[in-house]
Amino acid sequence: MSNCFFCKGKTEVRNVNVDFRWKDKLFVVKNVPLEVCSQCGEKYYSAQISKKLDEFVKKQAEAKIRVQETIQVPVLNWQ
């Protein structure tokens, strides 16, 4: 456990869902263990988790795996 850089709150490891873009695709990866601030919710990726996440999504995308579920995501245009 450490302190949040932004609000100085305590962080703890939680399994969270991560939105991950690879090439032109958006993936939602469930249950990724990240340090999360209990006050403001800021997420911290360790170098090890970041590398594993990159490798995991790339491997899954290239293998054209059967996804567990799909969701619809609204797309907004800023302009």
Backbone hydrogen bonds in HBPLUS format (Angstrom, degrees):
<---DONOR---> <-ACCEPTOR-->    atom                        ^
c    i                          cat <-CA-CA->   ^        H-A-AA   ^      H-
h    n   atom  resd res      DA  || num        DHA   H-A  angle D-A-AA Bond
n    s   type  num  typ     dist DA aas  dist angle  dist       angle   num
A0011-THR N   A0002-SER O   2.78 MM   9  5.41 150.6  1.86 161.4 159.8     1
A0004-CYS N   A0009-GLY O   2.68 MM   5  5.17 155.7  1.73 153.2 161.7     2
A0008-LYS N   A0004-CYS O   3.02 MM   4  4.45 133.4  2.24 116.2 125.6     3
A0038-SER N   A0010-LYS O   2.88 MM  28  5.94 174.2  1.89 170.1 168.3     4
A0012-GLU N   A0036-VAL O   2.97 MM  24  5.46 151.7  2.05 135.7 141.1     5
A0036-VAL N   A0012-GLU O   2.84 MM  24  5.46 163.0  1.87 142.2 145.8     6
A0014-ARG N   A0034-LEU O   2.85 MM  20  5.63 159.9  1.89 162.1 165.5     7
A0034-LEU N   A0014-ARG O   2.93 MM  20  5.63 162.2  1.96 164.2 159.3     8
A0016-VAL N   A0032-VAL O   2.94 MM  16  5.23 165.0  1.96 135.1 134.7     9
A0032-VAL N   A0016-VAL O   2.81 MM  16  5.23 168.2  1.83 151.7 148.3    10
A0018-VAL N   A0029-VAL O   2.84 MM  11  5.17 161.1  1.88 145.0 150.7    11
A0029-VAL N   A0018-VAL O   2.86 MM  11  5.17 164.9  1.88 153.3 154.2    12
A0020-PHE N   A0027-PHE O   2.73 MM   7  5.07 172.3  1.74 159.3 161.0    13
A0027-PHE N   A0020-PHE O   2.74 MM   7  5.07 168.7  1.76 152.6 156.6    14
A0022-TRP N   A0025-LYS O   2.98 MM   3  5.45 158.3  2.03 149.6 156.8    15
A0025-LYS N   A0022-TRP O   3.00 MM   3  5.45 164.6  2.03 130.7 134.6    16
A0035-GLU N   A0044-TYR O   3.25 MM   9  5.06 156.8  2.31 154.3 150.1    17
A0044-TYR N   A0035-GLU O   2.79 MM   9  5.06 154.4  1.85 157.9 161.4    18
A0037-CYS N   A0042-GLU O   2.92 MM   5  5.28 160.4  1.96 149.7 156.3    19
A0041-GLY N   A0037-CYS O   3.05 MM   4  4.70 135.8  2.25 117.0 127.9    20
A0050-SER N   A0046-SER O   2.91 MM   4  6.07 165.3  1.93 155.8 160.4    21
A0051-LYS N   A0047-ALA O   3.02 MM   4  6.15 161.9  2.05 147.4 151.7    22
A0052-LYS N   A0048-GLN O   2.98 MM   4  6.19 164.5  2.01 149.3 154.0    23
A0053-LEU N   A0049-ILE O   2.81 MM   4  5.91 155.7  1.87 151.5 158.2    24
A0054-ASP N   A0050-SER O   3.04 MM   4  6.26 162.0  2.07 148.0 152.3    25
A0055-GLU N   A0051-LYS O   3.00 MM   4  6.25 168.4  2.01 154.1 157.0    26
A0056-PHE N   A0052-LYS O   2.80 MM   4  5.88 158.3  1.85 147.5 154.2    27
A0057-VAL N   A0053-LEU O   3.02 MM   4  6.14 175.5  2.02 155.5 156.2    28
A0058-LYS N   A0054-ASP O   3.05 MM   4  6.12 166.0  2.07 150.4 155.0    29
A0059-LYS N   A0055-GLU O   2.94 MM   4  5.98 164.0  1.96 147.6 152.5    30
A0060-GLN N   A0056-PHE O   2.95 MM   4  6.11 164.8  1.97 151.4 155.9    31
A0061-ALA N   A0057-VAL O   2.82 MM   4  5.91 162.8  1.85 154.1 159.0    32
A0062-GLU N   A0058-LYS O   2.93 MM   4  6.01 165.0  1.95 152.0 156.1    33
A0063-ALA N   A0059-LYS O   3.04 MM   4  6.06 146.0  2.15 141.9 150.8    34
A0065-ILE N   A0060-GLN O   3.38 MM   5  5.73 173.6  2.38 161.4 163.2    35
A0064-LYS N   A0061-ALA O   3.20 MM   3  5.16 151.5  2.28  97.9 106.4    36
